[in-house]
Amino acid sequence: MYEMIYLVFGDECNKACPYCFTQGIPKEFKSTFENEEKLGKVIDFILWVQRVRERNHQPPLVVNLWGGEPLLYLDWIKPVVSWLKHENSAIEYSMLSNATLLNQDVVDWIVENKIGYGFSHDGRRTKEAKGFDVLENNFIVNLLQQIPNLYISTVLHGKCTDLQDMRECWKEVFGRYVPCTYRGVFWKPQAPEELMSVDWDDFERSFEIDVRLYLQEALKQQMYPSDMCFCMHTHRLMQAAIAKIVGMSAKPPNRYKFDCGNTETTMSVDLNGTVYVCQGHADTKIGRIEEHPMEWEKRLKAFLDYRGLYKCKDCEIYDVCFGACAISNKHDPKEQAMLCNFRKRRYKIVKRVIEEEGDLIVQSYNQSLSAEVPS
């Protein structure tokens, strides 16, 4: 059953970062809302998923409020969240934003509704790569400080591979550990050449330190379900390695189970009821919400089957990578090959760290089975 639903409000953004994974993708909608009847079917589906999770004694569903820049869509987001909360108060919410449109009213709403709020930032070299840096704005920093469920989304690129320097930058600003998700830009053909060149040795050294830091924080039981901690796919590396240590029949803690929209546990749908393979690609429609899920899941499988073209099943990381991105696999073999290199380097490090810390992980895992997941 789905653990996260990406609810796509639109694809408009007030910025144009050169490495954004939606750059170069045709924009099809400023807002995905058409009428209340279609939105009602989407709401009903979300509520049905949550009821199934409750019957199965599973943690609450997470609804990711997705753009474009989601703060451009607050006039839609606020009533949708109110509607869902009126019907079921257990559902959790998350959003990823560039933070440039924050104000006190918005932050008050985020805090009141316990939204897991992530903003994009690449450490000290953010402005060099993106052209702006929200943490240079003291007003924005003060607003971010008020958000308890805060995380950072960063993009690794040729000018940004030192994860420790990034964490030091964020600690200087926030005075505490802030969870971080990240993806790489090394394979994006539309990105400037200088952003795609990377010192892999430097990256691996920095990445190992960050994995150990993440594991240390995770073992403190301080992660909450909607924070989307760690890299989108790296959590799978953690999940698989942990499962091997505690026993393959064991179910890893829920905080390790978030991922992109191309999996069995997540889905992407807009306010109009259109279901997508990927929440960031408006050209990947696979069905309608009123269809039986089996129908559009068949079409999803057709996308995923492209992974077989690369004979991934014999790879050591297939059980945590599943052939990586189905869309790049289908459209751009060069992009896929670079992504594969990135994944393998990360997995090698995660596997080693997990094996070294095995006893500690088992102890924490056993505690998590009986502990209540914090909200």
Secondary structure, DSSP 8 states (H G I E B T S, - for coil): --SEEEEE-----S---TT-TTTTS----S-----HHHHHHHHHHHHHHHHHHHHTT----EEEEESSSGGGGHHHHHHHHHHHHHH-TT-EEEEEE-STT--HHHHHHHHHTTEEEEEE--GGGHHHHHS--GGG-HHHHHHHHT-SSEEEEEEEBTTB--HHHHHHHHHHHHSS---EEEEE-TT-TTS-HHHH---HHHHHHHHHHHHHHHHHHHHTT---GGG--S-TTHHHHHHHHHHHHH-TTS---GGG----SSSSSEEEEETT-EEES-TT-TT-EEEETTS-HHHHHHHHHHHHGGGGGGTGGGSTTHHHHTTS-HHHHHH-HHHHHHHHHHHHHHHHHHHHHHHHTHHHHHHHHHHHHHS----
